């Protein structure tokens, strides 16, 4: 290759330090600049998931600076080099929708006879969208495809397929051009015609094994413009039968050599085995000899075990038991374990159910369909009612949804069904929206109110004037459906919905002459929801990690379970592509360089298994079921036999039966314990004895057998002096202290009694304090005329300028001078961003007649000027005092009416309803009581305002939308319940109760001294 670029290729077996070496190179290059922002070093990974892992590795080495933007995927690097915005790229959902539209048009015009009559099948449009994406990645345009195909001997059937496929692809391309959209690969030539303003100094590519034709072109261009490029490939010793396993890697290796890359040796690993990852002889033998024609070795495979079970559920139980035994008996964390599947999907529900049963926290790295989320599914069904003209069964099904609040109104739904049947008796009268509203008015109840809301929502959607307005309405409806109690899954699904709607907004914005049609837009959006995906990322990382094999390629863990090793599952059965057969591919691309034959994927399956088993550092488990999901017998994977045949003494194999009895001292889950108790009481037939279930349940209640046998070692205060000291702790209590104690008494003991130093990160609290301080300065100093009727919002730009100035003033009080400069600048930007979000929220919830009156108002704080007295509560002859600060209280619009506002500047907390159910919400009820008793006002609501997400959650709305009936009915009832709740905690606190009974262990700063008993069931997976 021309130029002065230094092109280096490292090829070595797994665990020999390729990633470690790349991290060292990247670290050295980044540290050549002051903050990392100006660095022109790029670390390129196969996916965003892998990029986040490298970010964590770099952070662990203490590298200062803002380098995260330089750890990216290949497509992101490509976009950065040519200055392209991702805004004009079609996403998967939009691509499939446009292909579906192109297919329908081509069939209607008679241009695609091959697909005529099947154009409405969603699977066909999905397959064609995948083909369009593959051809684009192969740099084969429709014209190029036609030229290649016509230049080879063909037959009538092949010609029919060619004409039909070309018609769809050309119409799809026309839709893209009309919308101003381009596939990323369309701009590759720009890399060779334009020189970037700042050529990269170093480009590292790690974790790849294969590149598409388009990606190879990108590599060629990057190699020309960068001063230094480094690529790593994982390949073990080759030769004989093992050559087939590395067919993709060898092809990539040849390509890199052809464009000028020079193979070099990695720095020597200081280890007898020449490996960083593992030193176990059995695991090393497995890596060196898997799929080789070698004689079995005498190495004892103690680190390898094989698990077999009758089905998916029992297989996951077997895995869970082995995992818990290792976790309990060795110094492993949950994050030291990894489960690898060929595909997670078939095991997803069984995995989640079993791990929840065994109390194992898990993170499944799998993108799920949006329609698997209840909120999005309900929204999808509502759109279906509108698009289809309110059909009877679909409408009644929507009315049965618990998200709409009318699901429990059985009598109303039955009455409505009877009315609609009578209405439909005359076939000349169609059932439409007006018919439903008239029938609902006659039936009454919650169902009638729900229909009125659905009708009003449709009017609002159909009346939208733009895609942006329609998207806003849909998002607000989705937020309303959550009922103010969003789970982590809901939040991630709503985030994915927001991204999807942003894509559709860009779609219509760039559509040129295409007029916005709200009705058609609703139908298209409903189709997009079918292909939308989302992922859930738990906030705590100490969880068992679960991947499909492709996602797991660059990972490593101490203990690895490779699961689902049954025939035709792993290895996956290789089938021909439904659109382009291998014969078609050979006709289009005889060399196989651009369109590889599907049959080649059998070699890829071997490589995937090789990479999966070499992720283990200390222990490896292989598991398989003897029956599939349908109960049909299935053979174990040939890969299991390959591993077993590598050793003269095969790995130990454990077989698990259905409903297998476990010795009582080895029980890992409550179901196993119940079964064992029943057998102990009633003999071998105990599990079928009619009295067994009831007796086992009675023995396993808190305080029964479970507490007696499996919950020893609880921390306890016994010293009379310590008990006398806790007995004197009668307050005043703050809301945060009560919430901490209710979450975990032992955490409160560490924090307040022992006053232990913690590893808790205080940066978020300091940023939040700056935000609060700037807002306090503004409202305390603001002219009363500006406060009245929220007149300060009449000029939002001026308000932002004033808040910016006050932010600078707040920084004088805490300048964050002890932080690195890059981190300080980032924090200040974060504060200013939240102040902008504050203004957005104020504009969104503005109410004429409401006046901000109190901000950071103290109560029960004698050292503070102008403080209110402490809030005194009494219950059953006992009393206590509460103190704290009111974030903000607005008065009006009605006489004596007051609105309580609590600001949150950190990550958005759990919903108010969820926290009330878990007895974790004390702040808002306390604020309501202060306003009522100390200020003499009538609270109209209490709002939780999350500044970082610009989200408002209403206490009153949460209570109103309570579908389970387990929350207070009104704000007044919530205030009435407060004294009993506070005094119950006060009695426990004064008694010296410091038991470890956590409602959650998220973000606990005292885990190093915690004696949490892993047998104890909790509401969430722990650690």
N, C-alpha and C positions, 0 to 999 in steps of 0.2 A: 504494500500500500504506500502511496505517495505521502509525503509529509514527514514531520518530525515527531509524531505521536508515539508514545511508549505503550505498546499493547501487550498485556500480560495475561496468561491463562494458567490457572491452577486447577489441576485435576488430581483428585485423591479420594480414598475411601471415606465413609462417614466417620465423623468424630476426630478428624486429624487436624482441626484448627483452622479451617478455611474462613468461617465466619468470625472467629476471634481475630484472625490476622486482618480481615477487612475492617473490623471495628477499630483496631489499632491504627490502621492507615487513615481512616476517616477522622479519628480523634486527633491525630497529629496534624492533619491538614486543617481541621476546624480551628485548632488552637493557634494557628498562625495569624488569625485575625482577633481583634479585641473582644468582640461579642458573638462571633459566629454568623452574624447577619450578612456580613460582606464576603463570607467564604464562598468559593465557587467549587466546592466539593459536593458530590451527589452520591448518595447511597441508594441504589435502585433495587427494589424487591418485587417478587411476582404479584403481590396483592397488598392492599391496605392493611390487612391483618398482619402480614409479615413485617410490614414497615413499622407498625406499632411495637412489635417485639424488639426490633433493632433499636428503636428509640429508647426502650427500657434498658437495653444492654449498654447503650452509650451513656445514659443517665447514671447508671450504676458506677461508671468509671469517673464520675464527678466532672464531666466536661461542662464548662460554663458556656453560656451563650444561647441564642435563639437559632438552633440548628435544625429544629424539627421540620421546617419547610424544605430542608435539603435531604430528607429521608422520604423517598417517594416511590411510586410505581413507574414503570417504563412509559406508560401513556402520559402520566403527569410530567415526566421529564421532557417528553416530546412536545407537549403543549407549551411548556415553559420556554423551550428553545426557539419555537417558531412564534411565540407570543400569542397563541390561540386561546380563546376563552372557552371553557366547557359549556357555556350557555347555549352555543349553537350546535351541540352534539345531541343526537337522539338517544334517549335512554332505552332500556329493554322494553319497558311498557309501551312507550310511544312508538318504537320500531314495530312491535307486534301489531299495534293498532293500525299503523299506516300500511303494513303488509296485508292485514285483513281487509282494509278498504281497497287496496290495489287488487287483491284477489277477487273481491266482489265485483269490481268494475270490469276486470278482464273477463270474468265468466259471463257477465251480462252482455258484453260486447262480442261474445263468441270467440275471444282470442285465446282462451285457455280451456279447450275441450277436455283435456286430461283431468281437470279438477271440477268440471261442471257437475252440479248436484251435490258436491261435498264442500262447497265454499263456506257453509255455515258451521262446519265442524271446527271448534276451537283448536283441536290438535293439529289440523292441517295448517292453519295460519301460524301456529307456533313453530312447526317444523320448517315452513318456508322462511320465517324470520331468522331461524338459526342458520339456514342455508345462505341467506343474504349476508348474514354477519360473517360466515366462514369464507364466502367468496370475496368479500371486501378485505378480510385479513389476508387472503391469498393474492390480493391485488389483481383480481380478475373481474373486469367490468363486464356488463352485459354484451357489449360489442366484442370484447375479447373472448368471452364465453362462446358466442355464436361462431366466431372465426375458428376457434379451436375445435368445436364440436363438428362443424361442417367439413373440416379438413380430414376427417377420419371416416372409415367405412361405418355405415349406420344401418338401421332398419326402420320400418314404419313406426313401430312403437317408440323407439328412441327419438325419432323426429317429432312425434306428437308430444313427448315429454319436453323436448328442447323448446318447441314453440310455446308451449303453455308456461314453462318456467320463465322464459325470456319475457313474455308478455307481462307477467307479474312483477319481475325485477325492474323492468323499464318503467312501469307505472309507479312502482315504489320510489325509484330514483326521481321521477318527475315530481312526486309529492314532496320529497326532501328539498329539491331545488326551489319549488314554489314557496316553501316555508322558510327559506334561507338557512336550512340545516345542512350539515355535512358530516359524513362519517370521518372519524379521526384519520383513517388511512388515506383519505382523499387529499390530504395536505402534505404527504410525505416528501413530495418533490421539493417543497419549500426548504427542506433541510439542505439540499444541494445547490439551491439558487440564492439563498440569503445567508449571511454570516451573522450569528448572534452578537449583540452588543458586548457581551462578556462571555467569551468562550470558557467552558469548564476547565478547571485545573486538574480535577480528578473525578472520574466516574467509576463507581464500583457496582458490579452486578453480581448478586449472590442469591442462591436458592433456585436458579433456573435449571432446566434440563432440556428444554425444547423451545424453539422460537418459530413463530409463524413467518411467512415470507415478508409480510409488512414489518414485523419486528426486526428481521434481519437487515432490511433496508435502513431502519433507524440505527441499528448497531454500526452499520457501515458509515453512516453520516457522523455519528457521535465519535467514532474512531478517527475520523478526519479532523474534527474540530477540537477535540479535547487534547490536552497535553499528555494525559496519562489515563489509560483505561485498564481495569482489572475485571476479569470474569472468572467465576469459580464454577466447577462442575463436580458432581459426586459420581464417582465410578470406582468400583472395587477391581480386584484382579480379574482379568479377562481370560478368554480362551475356552475352547470347546463349547459345551452347552451353555455356559454363562454369557457367550457373545450375544445370544438372542435377548437376554435381559437388558442389555445396554444399547439396544439398537438406536433409540432416540438420542442418547448421550453421545454415541459415537458419530452420528450424523451431525450433531451440533459441534462436536469437536473438530470434524473435518471442515465445516463451514468457517469456524473461527480461524483455523490454521490458514485457510485459503485467503482470508482478508487481512492476514498479517499478524495474527496473535502468536506470541512465542510462549511455549510451555516452560514454566519454571517450577522449581521445587519450593515448597513451603518451608518456613523456618523449622528447624528440627524440634520435634516434640520431646520434652524432657521426661520421658517415661519409658519403662522397659518394654511396654507393648506398642509404643509409637502412636498411642491414642490419647486424646484428651477425654473422650466421652466415657469409655468403659475400660476396665482392666480385668473383667471377668473372662476367664479362658473359654467358657462355653459360649458366651455371646460373641467373642472374637472369632471362634471357630465357625459360628453360624454365619457371620458376615463374610468370611473368606471362602466358604464352601457351599453356600446356598445355591441350588440349581447346578452344582458342578457334579461331574461324574467321578466322585471321590469315594474311597472306602470309609466306612464309619470310624470315627475317632473314639479313643478310650476316655476322652474327657467326660467327667461327670457333669451333666447339665442341671446342677442344683438351682441355677438361676432361672430355669425355664420350666413352666408348668403348662399342662393342657387341661382345659375344663370342657366338659361336655354336659349337655342338659337336654331334656325332652323338647323344649320350645323356647321362644324368644324370652318369655317372662322368667322362666326358671334359669335361663342362661344369665340374665341380668341379675337375678338373685344370687347365683353362684359367684359372679363377678363382685357384687356388693359385699358378700361375706368375706371373700379373700382380701378385698381392699380394706375392710374394717379390721380384720385380724392384723394386717401389716401396720395399719395406722395406730392401732392400740398397743401393739407389742414392740414397735420400733419408733425411731425418732423422725417419722415422716410427717409432713404437712399434707393437707388435701391437695395443694397445688403441685405436689410432687408426683401425682398420679395422672395418667392420661389414658383415655379410651379412644381407639382408632377404629373406624368402620370404613368399609368401601364406600357406603353411603349411609348417612345417619338416619335418613327419613324413615325406613321401615322399622327402625328400632326406637324412634323418638318417643312415642307415647309410653312404651314399656319401660324404657330407660328412666324417664322422668317419674313415672309412678313408683317404680321399685326404689329408686334412690330417695324419693320423699319418704317412703315407708321405712327405710333404714336410716333416715336422718343424715344423709350424705349431701353436702352442698355441691352443686354441679353447674357448670357453664357449658352449654351446648353451642358450639361455634357453627351454627347452621342458620342460614337465612330462611325464614318461614314465609309462607304465603300470607299476604295481608288479610285475606278472608278467614284465616284461622283466629284472628282477634275478634272478640265479641262485638266491640264497638263498631269496627269497620264492617263486619258482617251485617250488623243491623242497618248501618247506613246504606250498604249495598242493596239490601232487601227493600228499603224505603225507596231508593231510586228505581228499583224494579217495578214497584207499584206505580210510580209516576210514568215511567216509560211505557208500561203495558196498559195504561188506562184503567187502573184500579180494579184488576180482576179479583173475583170473589175469594178464592182460596189464598192467593198471595197476600191480599189485604188482611184477611183474618189471621194469617200466620204472623204478619208484622205486629198486629194488635196483641198477639200472645207473647211478645218479647218482654222480658223483665226490664230491659233498658228503657222502655217507654212508660213504665209505671202502671200499665193496665194488664199485665200478664196474669195477675191474681184475680182479676175481676171476671170470674167464670160466668156468673149469672148475666153480666152485661154482654159478654161475648156470645153466649147462647141466645139471648134475646135478639142480638144483632143478626146472628146467623139465621134465625127463624124469619126475621123481617126481610132479609135479603132473599131468602128462598121464595117467600110470597111475592116479593117484588119481581123476581126473575121468572115467575110462572107465566108471565106474558112475554113471549120471546120478541115481540116487536119493540119492547122498551129496553134499551141497553142499560147495563149497570155502569154508572160513571160516578165521578166524584160527588156530584150533587145528590145522587141517590144515597150514597154513603152518609153524607152529612144530614140528610133528611131522616134516614133511618136511625142515625145516632141520636138526633134530637129526640126521637120518640123513645129510645131505649134508656137514655140518661146514664149516669154513673161515670166511672173513670174512663171507660171506653169511649164515651161520647166526647169527653174533653180531649182525649188523645186524637180522635179523628179530626177534631177542629184544629188542633195543632198541626197535624199532618197536612191538612188542606191549606192552612196558612203558610206552612213552609214551602209547599209546592208553588203557591202564588208568588212567594218571595224569590224562589229560584228561577221560575219562568220569567219573572220580571227583571232579572239581572241584565244589565246593559253591557257587561264585559266579562271576560273569563276571570279577571281579578276579583270582581264583585261576587261572582258565583262561587269562586274558591273560598272567599272570606266567609260567605254564608254557610258553606258546607263544613268548614273548620269549626265555626261557632257551634253548629249543630252537633258535630262530633264531640266537642268539649262538653256540651250540655248532656249528651248521652252518658258520659262517664259519671254523672251525678256528683261531681266534686270529690270523688274518691278514686283518682287515677292510680292504677298499679304501674309498676315499672314497665310491664309489657304494653299497657295502654299508652304510656308516654312515648315509647319507642315507635309504636304503630302510628300514633298521631304525627310524630316527626317524619316518618316515611310518607304519610299521606300529604303532609305539607310540601315535601320535596316533589312528590308526584304532581300536585296542583301547580307548583311553580313551573314545572316542565310544561304543563298544559298552557299556562299563561304565556310562556315564551313561544309555544307552538302557535297560538292565535295571534300574538304580537307580530311574529315573523311571517304570518300567512299572507301578507300583501292584500290582495283583493278579496280574500275569503271573509265574508261577513259573519259576525258572531251570531250564532243561533243557539239560544239557551237550551231548547228542547233537544236538539241534536247533540249538543255538548254533553248533556246529562247521559244520553245513551253511550257516547264514546267514553266518557269517564267511567261509567259502570263497567265497560269492557276492560279499561285500563286497570281497575281495581282487581280484576281476576288474575292479572299477571304481576301485580305489585308484590314486592318482597320487603321484609323488615327483619331486623335482628335485635335481640335483647342482650344487653351487656350489664351484668350485675355490678354494683359499685365495689363490692369486696372481691378481691382477687384470689383469696385462699379457698379455691374450689377445685374439684376434680374437673379437668379439662377434657372436652369431647370434640373430636374432629372427624371429618371425612379424610381419607388418606391424602388427597391432594393438598388440603389445608395443613396437614401435619408434616409435610416434607421437610421444612427447615427447623423443626422443633426438636427438643430433647427433654426427656423426663427420667426421673429415677426409676419409676415403675410404669411399664406400658402394658396395656391390655389390647390386643388386636382381636376384635370381636366379629361375630357374624361370619366365621370362616366355613361356609357351606358351599356346596357345588352350585355354580352358576350365579353366586352372589359375590364371592371373592375367591377366585377371579370372576369378574363379571362376564356374563355371556356376551360375546362380541357379535352383534347383529349388523346387517347392512343398513346404511343410511336410508330412511324411507323416501328421500327425495333424489339423492344421487347415489346410485349403487356403485360398487367397486368397479364394475364394468364401465359405467359412465365416467368415473373418475379416471380410469386408465385411458379412455378415449379423449378426455379433455386435457389430461396432464400425464403423458406416458412416463415421465421421469419420476413422478410422485413427489417432486419438490414442493409444489404449491398445494396440491390436494392429495394427501397421503391416503392410501387405501385403509378402509376400516379394519381389515384383517390384521394390519400391523399392530392394532391395539392390544392383541393378545400378548405381545412382548411387553407392552406398557404395563399390563397387569402384573407381570413378574417383577418389573422394576418398582412398582408401587408397593408390593409386598416386601421386597428387599428393603426399601426405604422405611416402611412401617416398623419392621422388627429391629432395625438398627437405630431407632429413636431411643431405645432403652439403655440406661446407664448401669442399672443394678439388677433389675428383675424384668422378666418378660413372661406374659401369660397369653396363651392362644385359646380362644373359646369358640365353640360352635354348637348349634342346636341340631337335634336329630329329626325334628319336624319343623316345617315352615309355618307361616302365619295361619294358613288354612288347615293345618293339622296333617298335611301330607308328609310322608317320610322323605327326607332329603339326605344325601350323602355328605360327609365332611369334605372340605376342600382338599384338593390334591396338595395344596401348600402345607397342610398339617402333616401329611405323610412325608413330604420333602424334609421338614424339620426333624421329624422323628427318626428318619433314616440316616441322619448325620451322626448319630451317636450309637456306640455299641450298647450302652445302657440308656434306653430312651427316656425322655423327660417324664416325670411323674404325671399321671393322669387322674383327675378327679371327676367322677360321674355323679351328677345330681339328679334325684328323682322328683316326681311331682308330689308336692305336699310332704316332703321328706321331714321326718322328725329329727330335731337337733337336740343334743344333750343340753340340759337346762343351763349348764355353766358355759355353753358356747353360743347361746342365743344372741343374735345380733339385732333382732327386730321384735316388736311387740307381737306380731302374728306368730313368730316362731316360739316365743315364750308362752303364749296361750296354748299352742299345740302341745308343748312339752308338759305344761302344768296339767292339761287334760289327761295325757298319757300317764303321768305320775299318779293322778288321782283315780283313774278308772281303768288302767291297764292298756294293753295294745289297742283296744277298740275305743279308747277314750275320746278320740276326736269325733266319733259318731254318737257318743252318749248324749241323750237329750239335755242333761243337766250341765254338760261340760261348758258350752259357750257362756251361759249366765254366770256360772261359778268362776270361770276364768276372768270374765269382765270385772266381777266383784273383787277378785284378788288383785287386779291390776290397777285399780283406781289409786289416785295419789293417797299415800298413807298406808296402802295395802302392801301386797307382796313386792311390787316394783320398787317402792321406796325402801322397803326393808332389805331387799336382796341386792339391788343394783344402784343404789344412790348413797354410798358411804362417803365419808370424808368431807361433809359440808363444813365450811368455815363457821365457827361459832365463838361468840364472846362469852367467856366464863369468869374472868377476873371481876370481883365485886366492884373494884374501883372503876373499871371500864364501863360496867353496867350502870353504875351510879352517874357517870358522866353522860352517857347517852340518855338516861332518864331525865336529865335536866335540860335536854335540848327541846324546848317547847316553842322554838321559833324566835323571831318571825321567819317564816319560810318564803322562799322565792319560787316562782313557777318553774324555773330551770332546775332547782334542787328537787322539787317534787317529781318532775318528769324524769330526772336522772335516777332517783330512787325507785320509781315505779318501773323503769326499764330494767334496772339491775341493782339490787341492794349492795352487792359487793363492790360494784363500781363506785357508788356513792361513798362507801366506806373507805376505799382507796383515796378518793379525791378529797373528802372533807375531814375524815377522822385521822387517817394516816398522813394526809397531805403529801402523797408520793409525787415525785416529778414524773411526767409522762412524756411519751414520744409523739404526742398529738401535735399536728401541724397547726400553728396559730395564725398562719398567713391570711386565711379566709376571714378570720375574725377581725384582723387589723384592717383589711380592705373594707369589710362591712362597717367598722367603726368610722372610717373616713366618710363613707356614704351617709351614714346617720348624722355625722357631725355637720356636713355641708347642708343637709336638709334642715337640721335643727337651727343652724345659723339663719337660714332663709326665712323660716316661719316665725322664729322669735323676733326677727328684725323687720319683717315685712309690714308695710303700711296696712292698717286695718281696712282701708278701702280696697286694696288689692285682694285681701282675703275674702271679703264679702262676695258671695255668689261666685267664688273661684275666679275673680276677675284677673288674677295673675296669668290665667290661661288664655286671655285674649291675645297676648303677644308671646307665642311659644318661643320664638327666637330670642327675644329679650330674656325670658326666663332661663333659657339654656346658657346665655352669656352670664347672667347673674350667678347661676349655680356653678359655672366654671370658675368664676372669680372666687366664690366661697370654697370651692374645692382646693384652690391654691392656698387659701387661708387655713383650711383644715390641715393641710400638709405641713404648716408651720408647727402644729401641735404634735404631729407624728410624721416626720419627713421620710420615714422608712430608710434612714441613712445606713442602717446596719445590713441592708440587703444589697446584693450585687446590682450594679447599675442596670443591666439588661432586665433583671427581675423587677426592679423599682419602676422602670419605664412601663413595663407590661402591666404592673399593678395600677399605675396611674391611669393608663388607658382603660383598664377594666372599671375603675371608679367612674370615669367620665362616661363610659358606655352605659353603666347602670343609671347614671343621672339622666341620660337621654331616654332610657327605658322608663324612668319615673315620669318624665313629661308625657311620653306616649300613653302610659297608664292613666295619668290624670285626665288627658283629653278623652280617653275612651270611656271613663266612668264618671265624667263630670255631671253634676246635678245642680241645677239652678236653685239657689236658696240654701245651699249647704256651705258652711264657713269653717275652714280649719281653725281650731281654737286652742288646742293643747298639743304640744309636741315635746316628747321626752319628759313628760310630767311625772315627778316622783311621788310615791305614796309610801308612808312608813319608813322614810329615809331621813332621820333627824339631822344628819350632817349636810343635807341639801337645802338650799334656800327655797322658800315658797313651796314646801312639801305638803302634801295631803297627809292626814293621819293614816296609820296602818289599817288595813281592812281586817276587821274582827269578825270571825265566824264562830258559830256555836252549833253543837250537835250532841244530843243526848247528854246534856250536862257538862260536856267538855268544850273547851274553846281554844282557839289558836289565832295568831296574827299572821297576815301576809303582807309582803312588801315588794316593791319593784318600780318599774318605770312604764308609763303608758307611752307607746310609740307615737300615737297620734289619735286625737279625737276631733271629729267634725260635728258641729252643731247645726240642726235644721234638717230638712226644710220645714218640718212641722214644729209646733211649740213643744219645748222640752225634749225634742228628738235628738238622738246622738248616734253617730256612726263610729265604731271602734276600728282602727286600722293597725295591723301589725306587719311591719316590713321584714322581709327575708332577703338577704343579699347573697346567701350561699346557694348551694344546689337546692333545687325545688324539693321540699319535704314531702312525705307521704300525705295523702289527702286528709282533711279534717275528720271525715267520717271514719277512716281507717284508724287514725290515732285515738279517736274517742272509743272505738270498739276495743282497742288494746289498752285502754286506761293510760294513755300517754299524753293526752291533750289537757293541760291545765291553764295555759296562758290565756287563751281567748275567753274561757268562762270566768277566769279571775278578772280580766279587764272589764268584762261586762258587769260583774258585780261591783267593781270600783266605780264605774260610771253611774250605776244605779244608786248605790248606797252613799258614796262620798261626794259625787257631783250632783246628785239629785236629778239626773236626767233619765229619760226612757230610751234604752238602747234599741235602735231599729235593726242593727245587724253588726256583725264583726267580720271584717275581711282580712284574709291573708294575702298579701301582695308580694309575689316573688319578683324582685327587680331584675334578676339576671335573665329570666325567661319572659318577662313582661306578662305575667299571668296573675289573674285575680280569682280567688276562691272565696265564696260566700258561706258563712256559718249558717245563716238562715236557709239558704238554698239547699245546703247539704242535708239539713234536718227535714226539709220539705220533701226531698227526693229519696229519703230513706225507704228502700224497698223491703228491708227485712224487719222493720219495726223494732230494732234493738237500740236505736238512738233516742235521745230526748225528743219530744214532739215539737217543742218550741224553745226559744231562747230563755224564756222565764223558767222552764223546767230544767234546762241545763244549769242555770244559776242556782236553782233549788237543790240540785244534786251535788253541787260543789262542796258544801260543808261535810257531808257524809264521806265523800271521796277523800277529802283532805285529812279528816280525822282518822280514817282507816289507815292511811299512810303514816300519820303522826304516831299512832299507837305502835305500829310496827317499828318505826324508826327509834322511838324512845325505849322499846323493849330490847334494843340491841340486835335486832334481826339483820344479819348480813349474809343471808343465804344466797347462793348463786342460782338464781332462777331467771335467767335473762329472757326478755321478750325479743331482743335482737342483740347480736354482738358486732354489728357494723361499726366501724371506726373506733373500736374500744382501745383507749391508750394504755390499758393496764393488762393486756393479754399475757405479758411476761410473768405476772404473779397470780394470774387467775387460776383457780382450782376447779374450773368448769368440768363437770362430770359428763362425759360424752354419752352416757346412757339417758340423760334427762331429755325428755321430749320438749321441744320448744316450738314456737310458732313459725320460726324460719330456720332454714339450714344454717348451721353455726360455722364459726371461724371465718 
